[in-house]
Amino acid sequence: MGLCYFVTDGVEEPRFGLVNGNRVIDLARSGGPESLTEALQMPLDELQAALRTVAGAGQMGLSLQDVTLTAPIDQQEVWAAGVTYSRSRDARMEESSQKDVYDRVYDADRPELFLKATPNRVSGPGEPVAIRSDSSWDVPEPELALCVNARGEIVGYTIGNDVSSRTIEGDNPLYLPQAKVYSQCAALGPIVATVDELPDASNLEIQLTILRDGAELFTGSTATSHMHRTLSDLLSYLMRNNEFPAGVFLMTGTGIVPPSEFTLQNGDEVTIRIEQIGSLVNPVVRLAG
């Protein structure tokens, strides 16, 4: 099962849904939670029971082919972890004149965590992600993202694209917020695979493909088993002295970094696939100065 937001022909307002096989059930019309925020305010066991009840009621719902999935988010902040894979550490050290910063945080007890996006900055499947007008070296960062409820329990997993300006971050690590947070700086989707559906996310394959003018420009893969930190460790630090009454998303870092001569361009297409979750496809646009 998976949680989603979807629209249908003639209906502009996204509906909160439950993906069950190749069908989508409108949760609000089926006795389930009416929004992701409501779902993430429920204890995990209560939410799981409610979703099983809806799924077991035998409602046909809509075919996935007849709906358009949007970003599976409403009021949640999106946070991100950095330097959780050795490849990410090496890439940050390549781009920065202050290399020891990244080496030290990779081995430190405390992970690097930062606010990545507010809901209005998040793109869904098929929607553009952006590169900044004042950056000349930009990359997608394919990541497993945790969907976490208000109690700090992992409800499910989705795909995240933590688009980043290597120009800006490489110039000075203190510029990280500008390298990471701007309009259309992130993408999530297509669904949140629930922990019932995906009980173990410790060894999932992550694939990245970038097309330019229809031709494959870059492809790479990694697995969550290569992560230097555990998901529970990242989450425990995020929840310290912090409250997320509407729940929160946490991107867990990237292990795929294109070579240093690569940069995203306007018109590129980025596809991120994580097994058992699906594929997140986004075109790239360059923001106007």
C-alpha positions in Angstrom: 0.0 0.0 0.0 1.0 3.6 -0.5 -0.2 7.1 0.4 -0.6 9.7 -2.3 -2.2 12.9 -3.5 -3.9 12.7 -6.9 -6.1 14.7 -9.3 -8.5 13.5 -11.9 -9.8 15.2 -15.1 -11.9 18.2 -14.2 -10.8 18.3 -10.6 -8.0 20.7 -9.7 -7.8 20.1 -5.9 -5.6 17.1 -5.1 -7.3 14.3 -3.1 -5.6 12.2 -0.5 -5.5 8.6 -1.6 -4.4 5.0 -0.8 -2.7 3.1 -3.6 -3.7 -0.5 -3.4 -2.3 -2.5 -6.3 -3.1 -0.7 -9.5 -6.0 1.2 -7.9 -6.3 4.5 -5.9 -8.9 4.8 -3.2 -10.1 8.2 -2.1 -9.4 8.1 1.6 -11.6 11.0 2.6 -14.6 9.3 0.9 -13.8 5.9 2.4 -13.7 6.7 6.1 -10.0 7.1 6.3 -7.9 10.2 7.1 -8.7 13.2 4.9 -5.1 14.5 4.5 -1.5 13.5 5.0 -1.4 15.8 8.0 -4.3 14.0 9.6 -2.6 10.7 8.9 0.7 11.8 10.4 -1.1 13.0 13.6 -2.3 9.5 14.2 -0.2 6.9 16.1 1.3 4.5 13.6 -0.7 1.5 14.8 -4.0 3.4 14.5 -3.1 4.6 11.0 -2.1 1.1 9.9 -5.4 -0.3 11.2 -7.4 2.5 9.4 -5.6 1.9 6.1 -6.1 -1.9 6.3 -9.8 -1.3 7.0 -10.2 0.8 3.9 -8.1 -1.6 1.8 -10.1 -4.6 3.0 -13.5 -3.0 2.3 -13.4 -4.1 -1.3 -13.7 -0.6 -2.8 -12.5 -0.6 -6.4 -11.4 3.0 -6.4 -9.9 4.5 -9.6 -7.3 3.0 -11.9 -3.8 4.5 -11.5 -3.9 5.1 -15.2 -6.8 7.5 -14.8 -5.3 9.8 -12.2 -2.3 12.1 -12.0 -0.2 11.8 -9.0 1.1 15.0 -7.4 3.6 15.6 -4.6 2.7 13.5 -1.6 2.9 16.4 0.8 0.6 19.1 2.3 1.9 20.9 5.4 5.1 19.1 6.1 8.6 20.5 6.2 11.3 18.7 4.2 14.6 18.2 5.9 17.7 16.5 4.5 20.9 14.8 5.7 24.2 15.4 4.1 27.4 13.4 3.7 25.8 10.1 4.7 27.6 8.2 1.9 31.3 8.1 1.2 30.7 9.2 -2.4 28.9 12.3 -1.2 31.8 13.1 1.2 34.3 12.8 -1.6 32.3 15.0 -3.9 31.9 17.7 -1.3 35.7 17.6 -0.7 36.3 17.9 -4.5 34.3 21.1 -4.8 35.3 22.8 -1.6 38.4 24.6 -0.5 37.6 23.6 3.1 37.8 19.9 2.6 38.2 18.9 6.3 34.7 20.1 7.1 33.1 17.2 5.2 35.6 14.6 6.3 35.0 15.6 9.9 31.2 15.5 9.7 31.3 12.1 7.9 33.0 10.6 10.9 31.3 12.6 13.6 28.6 11.3 15.9 26.2 14.1 15.0 25.0 14.1 11.4 24.6 17.1 9.1 20.9 18.0 9.0 19.3 21.0 7.4 15.9 22.3 6.4 15.6 21.6 2.6 12.2 22.8 1.6 8.8 24.0 2.6 5.8 22.5 0.8 5.4 25.3 -1.7 9.0 24.6 -2.9 8.4 20.9 -3.6 7.6 19.5 -7.1 5.7 16.3 -7.7 6.0 13.7 -10.5 6.3 15.3 -13.9 6.7 18.8 -12.5 9.9 20.8 -13.1 12.7 21.0 -10.6 14.9 24.0 -10.9 18.5 25.1 -11.0 19.4 28.5 -9.8 20.1 31.4 -12.1 23.3 32.4 -10.2 24.9 28.9 -10.3 26.9 27.2 -13.0 27.4 23.8 -11.4 24.2 22.0 -10.4 23.3 18.3 -9.8 20.3 16.2 -8.8 20.7 14.2 -5.6 18.6 11.0 -5.6 17.7 10.0 -2.1 15.4 7.8 0.0 13.1 10.0 2.0 11.4 9.1 5.2 7.9 10.1 5.9 7.6 10.6 9.7 4.6 11.2 11.9 4.3 13.8 14.7 5.4 11.1 17.2 8.7 10.5 15.3 7.6 7.1 13.9 8.4 6.2 10.3 5.2 5.8 8.4 6.7 5.1 5.0 9.2 5.9 2.4 9.3 8.0 -0.8 11.8 9.2 -3.4 13.4 12.5 -3.0 15.5 14.8 -5.3 17.6 17.2 -3.3 18.7 19.5 -6.2 21.9 21.3 -5.2 24.1 24.1 -6.4 27.7 22.8 -6.1 28.9 26.3 -7.2 27.5 28.0 -4.2 28.1 25.3 -1.6 31.7 24.8 -2.9 32.5 28.5 -2.6 31.7 28.4 1.2 29.9 25.7 3.3 28.1 28.6 5.1 26.3 29.2 1.8 24.5 25.8 2.2 21.0 27.3 2.6 21.4 29.2 -0.6 22.7 26.2 -2.4 19.8 24.1 -1.2 16.7 26.2 -0.5 15.0 28.1 -3.3 11.9 27.8 -5.6 11.3 24.3 -7.0 14.5 23.0 -5.2 13.1 19.6 -4.3 10.9 16.8 -5.6 9.0 14.0 -3.8 7.0 11.1 -5.1 5.3 9.3 -6.7 3.9 7.7 -3.5 4.7 7.1 0.1 5.2 3.3 0.4 3.9 2.4 3.9 6.0 0.4 6.3 3.4 -2.4 5.9 4.4 -2.6 2.3 8.1 -1.9 2.8 9.1 -3.0 6.3 12.9 -3.0 5.6 14.5 -0.1 3.8 18.1 -1.0 4.7 19.1 -2.4 1.3 17.1 -0.7 -1.4 18.7 -0.1 -4.9 18.6 3.6 -6.0 19.0 4.4 -9.7 19.6 7.8 -11.3 19.2 8.5 -15.1 19.6 11.9 -16.7 18.5 12.5 -20.3 19.4 15.5 -22.5 17.6 15.9 -25.8 16.2 12.4 -25.4 19.7 10.8 -25.0 21.1 9.2 -21.9 23.7 11.5 -20.5 24.4 9.9 -17.1 23.3 6.9 -15.2 24.4 5.6 -11.8 23.2 3.4 -8.9 23.8 2.8 -5.3 22.0 1.1 -2.4 20.9 2.3 1.0 23.1 -0.5 2.5 26.0 1.8 1.5 24.9 4.5 3.9 27.3 5.4 6.6 24.6 6.0 9.1 21.4 4.2 10.0 18.0 5.7 9.3 17.0 5.5 13.0 20.2 7.5 13.9 19.4 10.2 11.4 15.8 10.4 12.6 16.8 10.5 16.3 18.9 13.6 15.7 16.2 15.3 13.7 13.6 14.8 16.5 15.9 16.1 19.2 14.4 19.3 20.7 12.2 19.6 17.7 8.5 19.2 17.0 6.7 18.5 13.8 3.0 18.6 14.5 2.1 17.9 10.9 4.8 15.3 10.5 8.0 15.7 8.4 10.0 14.3 5.5 13.6 13.5 5.9 15.8 13.0 2.8 18.7 10.7 3.9 21.6 11.7 1.6 22.9 10.7 -1.8 25.3 8.1 -2.9 25.2 9.0 -6.6 27.1 12.0 -7.7 27.8 12.7 -11.5 31.4 13.5 -12.5 32.8 16.9 -11.8 32.5 18.0 -15.4 28.7 17.4 -15.4 26.1 20.1 -14.7 22.3 20.1 -15.2 21.0 22.2 -18.0 17.6 23.6 -18.8 15.5 20.9 -20.5 17.2 17.9 -19.0 15.1 15.1 -17.6 15.9 13.4 -14.3 14.6 10.0 -13.4 15.1 8.5 -9.9 14.0 4.9 -9.3 13.9 3.1 -5.9 12.8 -0.5 -5.9 9.5 -1.1 -4.3 8.6 2.6 -4.4 8.6 3.5 -8.1 10.1 6.2 -10.3 10.2 9.9 -9.9 10.6 11.8 -13.2 11.1 15.6 -13.4 12.1 18.0 -16.2 14.7 20.6 -15.3 14.3 24.4 -15.7 16.7 27.2 -15.0 15.2 30.0 -13.0 15.2 33.5 -14.4 17.6 36.0 -12.8 
